[in-house]
């Protein structure tokens, strides 16, 4: 089922990013200050990883790692699943469901990072898609 809405119409064009080497303490502060639940780890023009609140809890807090001494590089997800700007929202939902994720970096047709889309972004514009995301 296609929605007729391309990802680029819903994505965040300037997502919150941090560079590699950022401490988890700094990441948590950025998330809190910017009111976001995830950060893209950007190295130059490319995205090299993503870290979420769940990552910090499940990979650092539970293991009693020091937030000030542990870098985002140590816990971030690196094998990123991405979506293209021209793809339909239904494609993004399918990728999220198939991979049990809620965040997707967005690439243009030249494979350049241009944005970010989350399940919340999708639900904001198409609340009736909740069943597909669940």
Residue pairs with C-beta under 8 A, 6 or more apart in sequence:
1 90
1 132
2 88
2 90
3 88
3 89
3 90
3 126
3 129
4 88
5 88
5 89
5 125
5 126
6 85
6 86
6 87
6 88
6 89
7 83
7 84
7 85
7 86
7 87
7 88
7 89
7 91
7 92
7 106
7 117
8 85
8 86
8 106
8 114
8 115
9 125
10 89
10 117
10 121
10 122
10 124
10 125
11 85
11 106
11 114
11 115
11 116
11 117
11 121
12 115
12 116
12 117
12 118
12 121
13 114
13 115
14 115
15 36
15 40
15 115
15 116
16 30
16 31
16 34
16 36
16 39
16 40
17 39
17 40
17 41
17 42
17 47
18 26
18 27
18 30
18 39
18 40
18 41
18 42
18 51
18 72
19 41
19 42
19 43
20 41
20 43
20 48
20 49
20 71
20 72
20 73
21 71
21 72
21 73
22 30
22 41
22 71
22 72
23 67
23 68
23 69
23 70
23 71
23 72
24 56
24 60
24 65
24 67
24 68
24 70
24 71
24 72
24 75
25 67
25 68
27 39
27 51
27 56
27 72
28 56
28 67
30 36
30 39
31 37
31 38
31 39
31 53
37 52
37 53
37 118
38 50
38 51
38 52
38 53
38 103
38 118
39 50
39 51
39 52
39 72
40 47
40 49
40 50
40 105
40 113
40 116
41 47
41 48
41 49
41 50
41 51
41 72
41 73
41 76
42 48
42 113
45 112
45 113
46 113
47 80
47 105
47 113
48 76
48 78
49 72
49 73
49 76
49 77
49 78
49 80
50 76
50 77
50 80
50 103
50 105
51 72
51 75
51 76
51 77
52 102
52 103
55 75
55 76
55 77
56 67
56 75
59 65
59 74
59 75
60 67
60 70
60 74
60 75
65 74
80 105
81 95
81 99
81 101
81 104
82 104
82 105
82 106
82 107
83 91
83 92
83 95
83 104
83 105
83 106
83 107
83 117
84 106
84 107
84 108
84 109
85 106
85 107
85 108
85 109
85 114
85 115
86 109
89 122
89 125
89 126
89 129
90 129
90 132
92 104
92 117
92 122
93 119
93 122
93 129
93 132
93 133
95 101
95 104
96 102
96 104
96 119
96 133
97 132
97 133
102 118
102 119
102 120
103 116
103 117
103 118
103 119
104 116
104 117
104 118
105 113
105 115
105 116
106 113
106 114
106 115
106 116
106 117
107 113
107 114
108 114
119 133
122 129
122 133
123 129
123 130
123 133
